[in-house]
Amino acid sequence: MSPLFRPLSATDDPARDLLRRLDIEPREAPAVLWRVVRLAFRYRRRFAIAAITSLGAAFFNLLTPGLLGRAVDQTHHLLVSPDAGGGALGALGWTGALVLGASVLRGALQMASGYASEHLGQSVGRDLRVGFFEKLQRLGFDYHDRVHSGDLITRGMLDLEGVRGFIENGLQRLISLVLLLSVGSAILFAEDPLMAALTLSFVPFVAWRAANMGLRLRVAWTRLQERLAVLTRVMEENLQAARLVRAFASAQFEMAKFDVTGREALALANQRIVTRSRSMATIHSSYYLAMALLLWVGGQRVQAGVISIGQLTQFLAFMTILQLPVRQIGMIVNSSARAISSGKRVFEILDLEPAIRDAPDAQPLVKGPGILRFDNVCFSYAGGDGAPPALHDISFTVGPGQTLGIVGPSGSGKSTIAQLIPRFYDVTGGRITLDGQDVRSLQLASLRKAVGLVQQDIFLFDDSLARNIAYAAPETEESDLLDAAAAAQIHDFITALPGGYASPAGERGSSLSGGQRQRIAIARGLVPQPAVLIFDDVTSAIDAGTVQQLRAALQTVTDDRATIIIAHHLGSVIHADEIIVLEKGYIAERGTHAALLAARGYYARLFALQKSGAVDAREDVADRRQEVA
């Protein structure tokens, strides 16, 4: 198979250049983990309840070894001195009752701690989801142009769950383990320093091994999350292109792409499991080796009369209590490693500052007559950093009741003009004003309410037709909605449907034809009654007869506002007060339809071709210039 058509792999993934390497340096890990923990501090009461109950459970757990040691000594005393009587037996009974009581209280506190921790984790998870989604709403097109949505979905779901899971489970276990080791060590060293040292002899090795495991797991989790992002991307694109895949019978090719990425993700997941399993095996070995050493030395000290058998039982019971936390070390390290790698990926988005945002002194738009002006506007999609400009010195003015037509070959900058007006991007030279106010000095929400942009890339939500039309102004009156639909020449079609305006649009408008979707989009743009209306090639899928009806109907709603019509087909702009012809970002010609025809330039030649049907309206006519000449 040609290298051009190989399935996606880890080494030649096209998306890899868009994803920064996220392997975390050891010095970064504590800062990231501390930031994750601080998320829990937002809910101080819940965090305090979770921490206190976890500490309480650990405290009653620490009482058990001493009580068991006392019970063993009391039992030994009864065996050695049968004549001790009911007093000794009663003392043993009280000790047993204390053990039972401590166990019950420990269980109740563990249950409360588990509930509080999960409640805390879910609350933090919700905050992260809302914050992440809110940031995505504010990030500009310049960011979304560079980063695939599959990566953002993975970060907003799988990575976010990694952060939430640590707060819910890892943090609770970590608090309990720290208390058991710190307080338990103090109790044991006060009892017998040598036996305490033997009991805790495995801890330094466990700490070293856990740190090493954490470093490896962080890298493994990061790489796995990257692969899962690619997997999400492949699935997302396949679902969006379902008709294309079926049309070209490419299911096997898509399966091969998905399988290759899935195998890479599986290999990384297995690598993570192997790393954790090997580390935990050595940790458990060190634990049981320390226990064997404790039994050997402790037995000798009991035999020598240095300590009692109850004291030996106390040390052994403490080691037994540590068995579960030791087993959970793998979970804690794995959870913290995932929280660090996932937290870095989530915080990377949350910390982004949108390139397009309100200036510190931004003001709401002061409504005026609605005069839009371009003053020597230049623009480059790379911000002017060596990239070829998309627009050069564009100047025009369009006021209320006026219509400006913009035509030109594909890539000439027509849609770029449309996207600069509502500040989807910022100009790199010149300025754009609305009623004399520079759009960069205005609050974005205020500006975008005043600009109605109907784009050529039409998106409809899987909701009713009424809600799709009213999307830009959900509070609109029903009569205004119906008027907008009528002006867009879609009202009669909707009322003929069984469900009328309540009929579903389907996913991305799948239940409608291309022309119907475009007319729904036009109606949606009319509902807010903006000061400036921009139609970006919205009649391309509408037949010529409907275009004429649409133009006549729109006349009533454009009489009092500035209107810009961007089109490939010149029939959509011949009525415009002024027509601008763009070529390679420059204004090549401008004037009325009649004046441009009289000039016998590019516009006139293109109009003659389209009128005769010699060239399709959506063709890049620039490539045919020699033929036209």
C-alpha positions as CSV (number, residue, x, y, z in Angstrom):
1,M,0.0,0.0,0.0
2,S,1.2,3.5,-0.8
3,P,2.6,5.4,2.2
4,L,0.0,8.1,1.4
5,F,-2.8,5.7,2.3
6,R,-1.5,3.9,5.3
7,P,-3.8,3.8,8.3
8,L,-3.1,6.2,11.1
9,S,-0.1,5.3,13.4
10,A,1.7,6.8,16.3
11,T,4.6,7.9,14.2
12,D,2.8,9.4,11.2
13,D,-0.3,10.8,12.8
14,P,-1.2,14.1,11.0
15,A,-2.7,15.5,14.2
16,R,0.5,15.0,16.2
17,D,2.0,18.2,15.0
18,L,-1.0,20.0,16.5
19,L,-0.6,18.4,19.9
20,R,2.2,19.6,22.2
21,R,4.2,17.1,24.0
22,L,2.8,16.9,27.5
23,D,5.4,14.7,29.4
24,I,5.6,16.4,32.8
25,E,9.0,17.2,34.3
26,P,9.4,16.0,37.9
27,R,9.6,19.5,39.2
28,E,6.2,20.4,37.6
29,A,4.4,17.5,39.2
30,P,4.0,18.9,42.8
31,A,2.7,22.2,41.4
32,V,0.1,20.5,39.2
33,L,-1.0,18.1,41.9
34,W,-1.3,21.0,44.5
35,R,-3.4,22.9,42.0
36,V,-5.7,19.8,41.7
37,V,-6.0,19.6,45.5
38,R,-6.8,23.3,45.8
39,L,-9.9,22.7,43.6
40,A,-11.3,20.8,46.6
41,F,-10.7,23.8,48.9
42,R,-13.5,25.6,47.1
43,Y,-15.8,23.4,49.1
44,R,-14.2,23.9,52.5
45,R,-17.1,22.4,54.5
46,R,-17.3,19.3,52.3
47,F,-13.5,19.0,52.3
48,A,-13.4,19.4,56.1
49,I,-16.1,16.7,56.5
50,A,-14.3,14.3,54.2
51,A,-10.9,15.0,55.9
52,I,-12.2,14.8,59.5
53,T,-14.1,11.6,58.9
54,S,-11.2,10.0,57.1
55,L,-8.9,11.1,60.0
56,G,-11.4,9.8,62.5
57,A,-11.5,6.4,60.8
58,A,-7.7,6.3,60.8
59,F,-7.6,7.2,64.4
60,F,-9.9,4.3,65.5
61,N,-7.9,2.1,63.2
62,L,-4.8,3.0,65.2
63,L,-6.6,2.1,68.5
64,T,-7.0,-1.5,67.4
65,P,-3.4,-2.7,67.6
66,G,-3.0,-1.5,71.2
67,L,-6.3,-3.1,72.2
68,L,-5.5,-6.3,70.5
69,G,-2.1,-6.4,72.2
70,R,-3.8,-5.8,75.6
71,A,-6.3,-8.5,74.9
72,V,-3.5,-11.0,74.1
73,D,-1.7,-10.1,77.3
74,Q,-4.9,-10.4,79.3
75,T,-5.6,-13.8,77.7
76,H,-2.0,-14.9,78.4
77,H,-2.4,-13.8,82.0
78,L,-5.6,-15.9,82.4
79,L,-3.8,-18.9,80.9
80,V,-0.8,-18.5,83.1
81,S,-2.9,-17.6,86.2
82,P,-6.2,-19.5,86.1
83,D,-7.0,-18.3,89.6
84,A,-7.0,-14.6,88.5
85,G,-10.8,-14.7,88.8
86,G,-13.6,-12.8,87.2
87,G,-11.9,-9.5,87.4
88,A,-9.3,-10.5,84.7
89,L,-12.0,-12.1,82.6
90,G,-14.1,-9.0,82.9
91,A,-11.2,-6.8,81.8
92,L,-10.7,-9.0,78.8
93,G,-14.4,-8.6,78.0
94,W,-14.1,-4.8,78.2
95,T,-11.2,-4.9,75.9
96,G,-13.2,-7.0,73.4
97,A,-16.0,-4.5,73.6
98,L,-13.6,-1.6,73.0
99,V,-12.2,-3.5,69.9
100,L,-15.8,-4.0,68.7
101,G,-16.7,-0.4,69.4
102,A,-13.6,1.0,67.6
103,S,-14.4,-1.2,64.6
104,V,-18.0,0.0,64.4
105,L,-17.0,3.6,64.7
106,R,-14.2,3.2,62.2
107,G,-16.7,1.6,59.7
108,A,-19.2,4.4,60.2
109,L,-16.6,7.1,59.7
110,Q,-15.2,5.3,56.6
111,M,-18.7,5.3,55.1
112,A,-19.2,9.0,55.9
113,S,-15.8,9.8,54.5
114,G,-16.5,7.8,51.3
115,Y,-19.8,9.7,50.8
116,A,-18.3,13.1,51.5
117,S,-15.4,12.4,49.2
118,E,-17.6,11.3,46.4
119,H,-19.9,14.4,46.9
120,L,-16.8,16.6,46.9
121,G,-15.4,14.9,43.8
122,Q,-18.6,15.3,41.8
123,S,-18.9,18.9,42.8
124,V,-15.4,19.7,41.6
125,G,-16.0,17.7,38.5
126,R,-19.1,19.8,37.7
127,D,-17.1,23.0,38.3
128,L,-14.4,21.8,35.9
129,R,-16.9,20.8,33.2
130,V,-18.6,24.2,33.4
131,G,-15.3,26.1,33.4
132,F,-13.9,24.1,30.6
133,F,-17.0,24.5,28.4
134,E,-17.2,28.2,29.2
135,K,-13.5,28.6,28.1
136,L,-14.3,26.8,24.9
137,Q,-17.1,29.3,24.2
138,R,-14.6,32.2,24.6
139,L,-11.6,30.9,22.7
140,G,-11.4,32.4,19.3
141,F,-11.5,30.9,15.8
142,D,-7.7,31.3,15.7
143,Y,-7.5,28.6,18.4
144,H,-10.2,26.3,17.0
145,D,-8.6,26.5,13.6
146,R,-5.4,24.9,15.0
147,V,-6.7,22.3,17.5
148,H,-8.9,19.3,16.6
149,S,-12.2,19.0,18.4
150,G,-11.5,15.3,19.2
151,D,-8.6,16.4,21.4
152,L,-10.8,19.0,23.2
153,I,-13.5,16.4,23.8
154,T,-11.0,14.0,25.3
155,R,-9.6,16.7,27.6
156,G,-13.1,17.8,28.6
157,M,-14.3,14.3,29.4
158,L,-11.5,11.7,30.1
159,D,-8.9,14.1,31.4
160,L,-11.4,15.8,33.5
161,E,-12.5,12.5,35.0
162,G,-8.8,11.8,35.9
163,V,-8.7,15.0,38.0
164,R,-12.1,14.3,39.6
165,G,-11.2,10.7,40.4
166,F,-8.2,11.8,42.4
167,I,-10.2,14.2,44.6
168,E,-12.8,11.5,45.1
169,N,-10.6,8.6,45.9
170,G,-6.9,9.3,45.9
171,L,-7.0,12.3,48.3
172,Q,-9.0,10.4,50.9
173,R,-6.7,7.4,50.8
174,L,-3.6,9.7,51.0
175,I,-4.9,11.5,54.1
176,S,-5.6,8.2,55.8
177,L,-2.2,6.8,54.9
178,V,-0.3,9.9,56.1
179,L,-2.1,9.8,59.5
180,L,-1.5,6.0,59.9
181,L,2.2,6.4,59.2
182,S,2.8,9.6,61.2
183,V,0.8,8.9,64.4
184,G,1.3,5.2,64.3
185,S,5.1,5.7,64.0
186,A,5.1,7.9,67.0
187,I,3.1,5.4,69.1
188,L,5.3,2.5,68.1
189,F,8.6,4.3,68.6
190,A,7.4,5.3,72.1
191,E,6.7,1.6,72.8
192,D,9.9,0.1,71.4
193,P,12.2,1.9,69.0
194,L,13.8,-1.2,67.6
195,M,10.6,-3.0,66.9
196,A,9.1,0.2,65.5
197,A,12.1,0.5,63.1
198,L,11.6,-3.1,62.0
199,T,7.8,-2.6,61.5
200,L,8.4,0.5,59.3
201,S,11.6,-0.8,57.6
202,F,9.8,-1.3,54.3
203,V,8.5,2.3,54.2
204,P,11.6,4.0,52.7
205,F,11.8,1.4,49.9
206,V,8.1,1.8,49.3
207,A,8.5,5.6,49.0
208,W,11.3,5.2,46.5
209,R,9.5,2.6,44.5
210,A,6.3,4.6,44.5
211,A,8.1,7.8,43.3
212,N,9.7,5.8,40.5
213,M,6.4,4.3,39.6
214,G,4.7,7.7,39.6
215,L,7.2,9.1,37.1
216,R,6.6,6.2,34.7
217,L,2.8,6.3,35.1
218,R,2.7,10.0,34.4
219,V,4.4,9.5,31.1
220,A,2.2,6.5,30.3
221,W,-1.0,8.3,31.2
222,T,0.0,11.3,29.1
223,R,0.7,9.2,26.0
224,L,-2.4,7.2,26.6
225,Q,-4.6,10.3,26.7
226,E,-3.0,11.5,23.5
227,R,-3.9,8.3,21.8
228,L,-7.4,8.4,23.2
229,A,-7.7,11.9,21.7
230,V,-6.8,10.6,18.3
231,L,-9.3,7.7,18.8
232,T,-12.0,10.2,19.6
233,R,-11.1,12.2,16.6
234,V,-11.3,9.2,14.3
235,M,-14.7,8.2,15.7
236,E,-16.0,11.8,15.6
237,E,-15.0,12.3,11.9
238,N,-16.4,8.9,10.9
239,L,-19.8,9.7,12.4
240,Q,-19.8,13.2,10.8
241,A,-18.8,11.7,7.4
242,A,-21.1,8.6,7.7
243,R,-22.7,9.3,4.3
244,L,-19.3,9.8,2.6
245,V,-18.0,6.6,4.1
246,R,-21.0,4.6,2.9
247,A,-20.9,6.3,-0.6
248,F,-17.3,5.2,-1.2
249,A,-17.6,1.8,0.6
250,S,-14.7,2.9,2.9
251,A,-15.9,1.1,6.0
252,Q,-12.9,-1.3,6.0
253,F,-10.5,1.6,5.6
254,E,-12.1,3.4,8.5
255,M,-12.0,0.3,10.6
256,A,-8.3,-0.1,9.8
257,K,-7.6,3.5,11.0
258,F,-9.7,2.9,14.2
259,D,-8.0,-0.5,14.8
260,V,-4.5,0.8,14.5
261,T,-5.1,3.7,16.9
262,G,-7.0,1.4,19.2
263,R,-4.1,-1.1,19.3
264,E,-1.7,1.7,20.2
265,A,-4.0,2.8,23.0
266,L,-4.3,-0.8,24.2
267,A,-0.5,-1.2,24.2
268,L,0.0,2.0,26.2
269,A,-2.7,0.9,28.7
270,N,-1.0,-2.5,29.0
271,Q,2.3,-0.7,29.6
272,R,0.8,1.2,32.4
273,I,-0.7,-1.9,34.0
274,V,2.7,-3.7,33.7
275,T,4.5,-0.8,35.3
276,R,2.0,-0.7,38.2
277,S,1.9,-4.5,38.7
278,R,5.7,-4.9,38.8
279,S,6.1,-2.0,41.2
280,M,3.3,-3.3,43.5
281,A,4.8,-6.8,43.5
282,T,8.2,-5.5,44.8
283,I,6.4,-3.2,47.3
284,H,4.4,-6.2,48.7
285,S,7.5,-8.3,48.8
286,S,9.3,-5.6,50.9
287,Y,6.2,-5.5,53.2
288,Y,6.1,-9.2,53.8
289,L,9.9,-9.3,54.2
290,A,9.6,-6.6,56.9
291,M,6.9,-8.7,58.6
292,A,9.0,-11.8,58.6
293,L,11.9,-9.9,60.1
294,L,9.6,-8.5,62.7
295,L,8.4,-11.9,63.7
296,W,11.9,-13.3,63.8
297,V,13.4,-10.5,66.0
298,G,10.2,-10.1,68.0
299,G,10.0,-13.7,68.8
300,Q,13.5,-13.6,70.2
301,R,12.7,-10.5,72.3
302,V,9.6,-12.2,73.7
303,Q,11.6,-15.3,74.5
304,A,14.2,-13.1,76.2
305,G,11.5,-11.3,78.2
306,V,12.3,-7.9,76.7
307,I,8.7,-7.4,75.4
308,S,5.5,-9.2,76.1
309,I,3.6,-11.3,73.6
310,G,0.9,-8.7,73.6
311,Q,3.4,-6.0,72.5
312,L,4.6,-8.2,69.7
313,T,0.9,-8.7,68.7
314,Q,0.5,-4.9,68.8
315,F,3.3,-4.4,66.2
316,L,2.1,-7.3,64.0
317,A,-1.5,-5.9,64.2
318,F,-0.2,-2.5,63.1
319,M,1.6,-4.0,60.1
320,T,-1.7,-5.9,59.3
321,I,-3.6,-2.6,59.4
322,L,-0.9,-1.1,57.0
323,Q,-1.5,-4.0,54.6
324,L,-4.6,-2.3,53.0
325,P,-3.0,1.1,52.7
326,V,0.1,-0.5,51.2
327,R,-2.1,-2.2,48.7
328,Q,-3.7,1.1,48.0
329,I,-0.4,2.8,47.4
330,G,-0.6,1.6,43.8
331,M,-4.1,3.1,43.5
332,I,-2.9,6.4,45.1
333,V,0.2,6.7,42.9
334,N,-1.8,5.7,39.8
335,S,-4.6,8.1,40.7
336,S,-2.1,11.0,41.4
337,A,-0.1,10.2,38.2
338,R,-3.3,10.4,36.2
339,A,-4.4,13.6,38.0
340,I,-1.1,15.2,37.2
341,S,-1.1,14.3,33.5
342,S,-4.8,14.9,33.1
343,G,-4.7,18.1,35.2
344,K,-1.9,19.5,33.0
345,R,-4.0,18.9,29.9
346,V,-7.1,20.4,31.5
347,F,-5.3,23.4,33.0
348,E,-3.6,24.0,29.7
349,I,-7.1,24.9,28.3
350,L,-8.4,26.7,31.3
351,D,-5.3,28.9,31.4
352,L,-5.6,30.1,27.8
353,E,-6.4,33.7,27.2
354,P,-8.6,34.2,24.2
355,A,-6.9,36.2,21.5
356,I,-10.2,37.9,20.8
357,R,-11.6,39.3,24.0
358,D,-13.0,42.5,25.5
359,A,-10.5,45.3,26.0
360,P,-10.2,46.4,29.7
361,D,-12.0,49.6,28.8
362,A,-14.5,48.0,26.3
363,Q,-17.9,49.8,26.1
364,P,-21.2,48.6,24.8
365,L,-22.2,49.7,21.3
366,V,-23.9,53.0,21.3
367,K,-26.7,52.5,18.8
368,G,-26.7,54.8,15.8
369,P,-28.0,54.7,12.3
370,G,-26.0,51.5,11.5
371,I,-23.1,52.7,9.3
372,L,-20.4,50.1,8.8
373,R,-17.0,51.3,7.5
374,F,-13.8,49.5,6.5
375,D,-10.8,51.9,6.6
376,N,-7.7,50.4,4.8
377,V,-8.2,47.1,6.4
378,C,-5.4,44.5,6.1
379,F,-5.6,41.0,7.6
380,S,-3.5,37.8,7.8
381,Y,-4.6,34.6,9.5
382,A,-1.2,34.2,11.1
383,G,-1.4,37.6,12.7
384,G,1.0,39.1,10.1
385,D,3.9,36.8,11.2
386,G,5.3,36.2,7.7
387,A,2.1,34.7,6.3
388,P,0.6,36.0,3.1
389,P,-2.1,38.5,3.8
390,A,-5.7,37.6,3.1
391,L,-6.8,41.2,2.7
392,H,-5.0,44.3,1.4
393,D,-6.2,47.9,2.1
394,I,-9.9,47.2,1.9
395,S,-12.1,50.3,2.2
396,F,-15.8,50.7,1.8
397,T,-18.9,52.1,3.6
398,V,-22.4,50.7,3.8
399,G,-25.2,52.3,5.6
400,P,-28.9,51.6,6.5
401,G,-30.9,50.8,3.5
402,Q,-27.8,50.1,1.4
403,T,-26.6,46.8,0.0
404,L,-23.0,45.9,-0.7
405,G,-22.2,43.0,-2.9
406,I,-18.9,41.2,-2.7
407,V,-17.8,38.7,-5.4
408,G,-14.6,37.1,-6.5
409,P,-13.0,33.7,-7.0
410,S,-12.5,31.2,-4.2
411,G,-9.8,32.3,-1.8
412,S,-10.1,36.0,-2.7
413,G,-11.0,37.0,0.9
414,K,-14.8,37.3,0.7
415,S,-15.6,35.2,3.8
416,T,-12.7,36.8,5.6
417,I,-14.5,40.2,5.4
418,A,-17.6,38.6,6.9
419,Q,-15.7,37.2,9.8
420,L,-13.8,40.4,10.6
421,I,-17.0,42.4,11.2
422,P,-18.2,40.5,14.3
423,R,-14.6,40.2,15.5
424,F,-14.1,36.5,15.0
425,Y,-10.6,37.7,14.1
426,D,-8.9,41.1,14.6
427,V,-7.6,43.1,11.7
428,T,-3.8,43.4,11.4
429,G,-4.0,46.8,9.8
430,G,-6.5,49.6,9.4
431,R,-9.8,49.5,11.3
432,I,-13.4,48.6,11.2
433,T,-16.0,50.9,12.7
434,L,-19.7,50.6,13.4
435,D,-21.4,54.0,13.8
436,G,-17.9,55.5,14.2
437,Q,-16.9,53.1,17.0
438,D,-13.9,50.9,16.5
439,V,-15.2,47.3,16.8
440,R,-12.1,46.5,18.9
441,S,-13.2,49.0,21.6
442,L,-16.7,47.4,21.9
443,Q,-17.9,44.7,24.2
444,L,-18.1,41.5,22.1
445,A,-21.6,40.6,23.2
446,S,-22.9,44.1,22.3
447,L,-21.1,44.0,18.9
448,R,-22.3,40.5,17.9
449,K,-25.9,41.3,18.8
450,A,-25.7,44.2,16.3
451,V,-24.3,42.0,13.5
452,G,-26.3,39.3,11.9
453,L,-24.0,36.8,10.1
454,V,-25.6,34.1,8.0
455,Q,-22.7,31.8,7.1
456,Q,-22.2,29.5,4.2
457,D,-21.3,26.6,6.6
458,I,-24.8,26.0,8.0
459,F,-25.3,24.2,11.3
460,L,-28.6,23.2,12.7
461,F,-29.1,21.7,16.1
462,D,-31.0,18.5,16.7
463,D,-34.0,20.4,18.0
464,S,-37.3,21.8,16.7
465,L,-37.3,24.1,13.7
466,A,-38.8,26.9,15.8
467,R,-35.9,26.7,18.3
468,N,-33.4,26.6,15.5
469,I,-34.8,29.8,14.0
470,A,-35.1,31.5,17.3
471,Y,-31.6,30.5,18.5
472,A,-30.1,34.0,18.3
473,A,-33.0,35.5,20.3
474,P,-34.9,32.7,22.2
475,E,-37.2,35.4,23.8
476,T,-38.5,36.5,20.5
477,E,-42.2,36.8,19.9
478,E,-43.9,34.1,17.8
479,S,-45.1,36.7,15.3
480,D,-41.5,37.9,14.7
481,L,-40.4,34.3,14.3
482,L,-43.1,33.7,11.7
483,D,-42.2,36.9,9.9
484,A,-38.6,35.9,9.7
485,A,-39.5,32.5,8.3
486,A,-41.8,34.1,5.7
487,A,-39.1,36.5,4.6
488,A,-36.7,33.6,4.2
489,Q,-39.3,31.8,2.0
490,I,-39.4,28.8,4.4
491,H,-42.7,29.4,6.2
492,D,-44.9,27.6,3.8
493,F,-42.7,24.5,3.8
494,I,-42.7,24.4,7.6
495,T,-46.4,24.8,8.0
496,A,-46.9,21.9,5.5
497,L,-45.0,19.5,7.8
498,P,-47.0,17.3,10.2
499,G,-45.4,18.9,13.2
500,G,-45.2,22.4,11.8
501,Y,-42.6,24.5,13.6
502,A,-42.2,21.8,16.3
503,S,-40.8,19.4,13.7
504,P,-37.3,18.2,14.4
505,A,-34.4,19.4,12.2
506,G,-32.4,16.2,12.8
507,E,-28.7,16.1,13.5
508,R,-27.0,19.0,11.7
509,G,-30.3,19.4,9.8
510,S,-30.3,16.0,8.3
511,S,-34.1,16.0,7.8
512,L,-33.9,19.0,5.4
513,S,-32.5,19.6,2.0
514,G,-29.5,21.9,1.4
515,G,-31.8,24.7,0.3
516,Q,-34.1,24.3,3.2
517,R,-31.3,24.4,5.6
518,Q,-30.0,27.6,4.0
519,R,-33.4,29.3,4.3
520,I,-33.7,28.2,8.0
521,A,-30.3,29.9,8.5
522,I,-31.5,33.0,6.8
523,A,-34.6,33.2,9.0
524,R,-32.4,32.6,12.1
525,G,-30.2,35.6,11.0
526,L,-33.3,37.8,10.6
527,V,-34.9,37.1,14.0
528,P,-32.6,39.3,16.2
529,Q,-33.2,42.3,13.8
530,P,-29.5,43.3,13.8
531,A,-28.2,46.6,12.5
532,V,-25.9,44.9,10.0
533,L,-26.9,41.9,8.0
534,I,-24.3,39.7,6.3
535,F,-25.2,36.9,3.9
536,D,-22.2,34.8,3.1
537,D,-23.0,32.8,0.0
538,V,-26.3,31.6,1.5
539,T,-28.2,31.1,-1.8
540,S,-25.8,28.6,-3.4
541,A,-28.2,25.6,-2.8
542,I,-31.4,27.6,-3.7
543,D,-32.9,27.5,-7.1
544,A,-33.0,30.7,-9.2
545,G,-36.7,31.1,-8.8
546,T,-36.6,31.0,-5.0
547,V,-33.6,33.3,-5.0
548,Q,-35.7,35.9,-6.8
549,Q,-38.6,35.5,-4.4
550,L,-36.2,35.6,-1.4
551,R,-34.6,38.8,-2.7
552,A,-38.0,40.5,-3.0
553,A,-39.1,39.3,0.4
554,L,-35.8,40.4,2.1
555,Q,-36.2,43.9,0.6
556,T,-38.7,44.7,3.4
557,V,-36.3,43.7,6.2
558,T,-33.2,45.3,4.7
559,D,-34.7,48.7,4.0
560,D,-33.5,50.1,7.4
561,R,-30.2,48.3,7.9
562,A,-26.8,47.8,6.2
563,T,-26.7,44.7,4.2
564,I,-23.7,42.8,2.8
565,I,-24.2,39.9,0.3
566,I,-21.3,37.7,-0.5
567,A,-21.9,35.4,-3.5
568,H,-20.4,33.3,-6.2
569,H,-23.3,33.8,-8.4
570,L,-23.6,37.3,-9.7
571,G,-27.4,37.1,-9.9
572,S,-27.5,37.5,-6.1
573,V,-25.9,40.9,-6.1
574,I,-26.9,42.7,-9.3
575,H,-29.4,44.8,-7.3
576,A,-26.7,45.9,-4.9
577,D,-25.9,49.7,-4.5
578,E,-22.3,48.8,-4.9
579,I,-20.4,45.7,-5.9
580,I,-16.8,45.0,-4.9
581,V,-14.8,42.4,-6.9
582,L,-12.0,40.9,-4.9
583,E,-9.0,39.1,-6.3
584,K,-6.2,37.8,-4.1
585,G,-7.3,40.0,-1.2
586,Y,-7.3,43.2,-3.3
587,I,-10.3,45.2,-4.6
588,A,-9.9,44.7,-8.3
589,E,-13.1,46.4,-9.4
590,R,-16.0,48.3,-7.8
591,G,-19.2,50.0,-8.9
592,T,-22.8,49.2,-9.6
593,H,-23.8,46.3,-11.8
594,A,-24.3,48.5,-14.8
595,A,-21.0,50.4,-14.3
596,L,-19.1,47.1,-14.0
597,L,-20.7,45.7,-17.1
598,A,-19.8,48.9,-19.0
599,A,-16.2,48.7,-17.8
600,R,-15.9,45.3,-19.6
601,G,-13.5,44.0,-17.1
602,Y,-13.4,40.8,-15.0
603,Y,-16.9,41.2,-13.6
604,A,-18.4,41.7,-17.1
605,R,-16.6,38.6,-18.5
606,L,-17.7,36.5,-15.5
607,F,-21.3,37.7,-15.8
608,A,-21.4,36.8,-19.5
609,L,-20.1,33.3,-18.7
610,Q,-22.6,32.7,-15.9
611,K,-25.5,34.1,-18.0
612,S,-24.6,31.7,-20.8
613,G,-24.2,28.8,-18.4
614,A,-20.6,28.2,-19.6
615,V,-19.2,28.1,-16.1
616,D,-20.7,26.9,-12.8
617,A,-21.3,29.6,-10.2
618,R,-19.1,27.9,-7.6
619,E,-16.1,27.3,-9.9
620,D,-12.9,29.1,-9.3
621,V,-13.0,31.3,-12.4
622,A,-9.7,32.8,-11.7
623,D,-8.0,29.6,-13.0
624,R,-9.9,30.2,-16.3
625,R,-8.8,33.7,-16.9
626,Q,-6.9,32.9,-20.0
627,E,-9.9,31.2,-21.5
628,V,-12.1,34.1,-20.7
629,A,-9.7,36.6,-22.2
